[in-house]
């Protein structure tokens, strides 16, 4: 962890405040005022005051007396083993209409179902803040969290906070297409940053900004861990270099990290995928959590001595997308502006989700949640290994090694296949985009779906395919696959089917 703190009372580190970056806020963000009704809300929930001012329905009229959910119990000894999952120890969480003195780890339905605080229910927000501090240790003092309904809405909020129509942002050359559509709808132009299969190239970024003409980009949008679509993970060294470049040019960073905890162990070809992940070792290894956290790659938030990072985090990939619960971590002035935005947009994430997720997290505790993340790491490592073994079997061993290459994913849910378009017998008669479409449609007809790489280009301006590449210039087309969506036999079957399509297309 990077810090620039000073020794305070009793030798404890006193962290500095973030830089004043108020000038980065958009016209829209600067014009927001507190909602008058929301300012009165603190009195409406004060038990000393008879509130006749707020339009809050009486909780007695909510048609929900209790919500109960069953979930696995830490340390998840058998939960992820298909053979013994039915015997896994379970914990039941119940959320009642009103609070119970014997169950303080609960947001009662009378609160959860009501119009709530725009930064999120306080107990869950406090839990998330403690979790963020445990994992990332932001190196400045005045940071805070705000609840979202997932990272896509979080990005929409960040764009409204920091950009005005006509502005530009930076993004990886290939990135999450929905994020780019979010920017496009707001009149913000994404400008691609050169990458390799690991991620952003700091030297290329420096050169790009050094020669920039016109107003600088407002921020870099990046998915640095298990990148979507490439599956690449940027090293800690490169992250520090990228951060330093952006700090030099006073550009902010929106760090979109839904896959951060899906980091994986090393891949050993032909060995790792033949066995299920080992069972939990909490009792045998008391340092389990410390070791797990130490293996996680350094986040931009952990490097953020300036307070220029807005981190988008989520339960979507580690619990379930349908929870629609996420959060933004940023310096407090930014969080205050985002709270004003929430007040007149989402108001607050769904009370059902907040109540159920908080009740489960309270039962698990911070340590139990880390246990869950440790087991997810094992499961995703195993699925990744099955996928890579299949790629080797169906592509490399069938004479396609000069046609297709890939990077071993070290995090996330995706793998990125790079095809040498020059090897296709119709290259020259068909453009690379036409070849990509041909392969995509042939795969669907053969019963398997892969997503064309061009769909993920940060810059969606039409490609000028009248420009003929030099003879020594590589011409590649890409496809994104995932090893997370289907059961293991279906995953292997899908790889086999796609390899048959590629063999027919390239080898005849």
FENSULUR-V913523 format. One line per field, one symbol per residue. phi: phi as a letter, one per 20 degrees, with the letter a starting at -180 (. if undefined). burial: b if it has 9 or more other C-alpha atoms within 8 Angstrom, else e. A space follows every 10 residues. Layout:
BEGIN
phi->???
burial->???
END
This chain:
BEGIN
phi->.eccfcfdfl mffdefefff dgfeffgfff efdgfgfffe ffefdffede eddeedffgf efecebcccd bfdgemgcge egfcgfeffc cddcdefcfd febfebeffg efeegdffeo fgffffffff gfffedlgec eedbdbfcdo fffffgffff fdccgofcce bggdbfffff fffffemdef dfdfcdfeqf egfffgffff efdngfffae ebdfclgddf mfcffgffgf ffgffffgel decdeecfdg eeecffedgm dffecfgffg cgfecfegff ffffefffef gfeefenddd eecaegedca gfflcbbdda fggfffffff fggdcfmagg fgffffffff ffffmgffff gfffffgfff fffgfgffgf fffedffdmd fedccbdffd ancccceddf ffeffefoed fgfffffffg fffffeobdc effffdffee fgeeeffeff feefcccccd ccddedggff ffffffffff fffffedn
burial->eebebeeeee eeebbbebee eeeebbebbe ebeebeebeb beebeeeeee eeebeeeebe ebeeebbeee bbbbbbbbbe eeebbeebee bebbbbbebe eeeeebbbbb bbbbbbbbbb beebbeebbe bbbeebbbbb bebbbbbbbb bebbbbbbbb bbbbeebbbb bbbbbbbebb ebbbeebbbb bbbbbeebbb bbebbbeebe eeeeebbbbb bbbbbbbbbb bbbbebebbb bbbebbbeee bbbbbbbbbb bbbbeeeeee ebbeeeeeee eeeeeeebbe ebeeeeebbb bbbbbebbbb bbbbbbbbee eebbbbbbbb bbebbebbbb bbbeeebbbe bbbbbbebbb bbbbeeebbb bbbbbbbbbb bbbbbbbbbb bbbbbbbeeb bebbbebebb bbbbbbbbbb bbebeebeee bbeebbbebb ebbbebebeb bbbeebbbee eeeeeeeeee eeeebbbbbb bebeeeeeee bbebbbbbbe bbbebbee
END
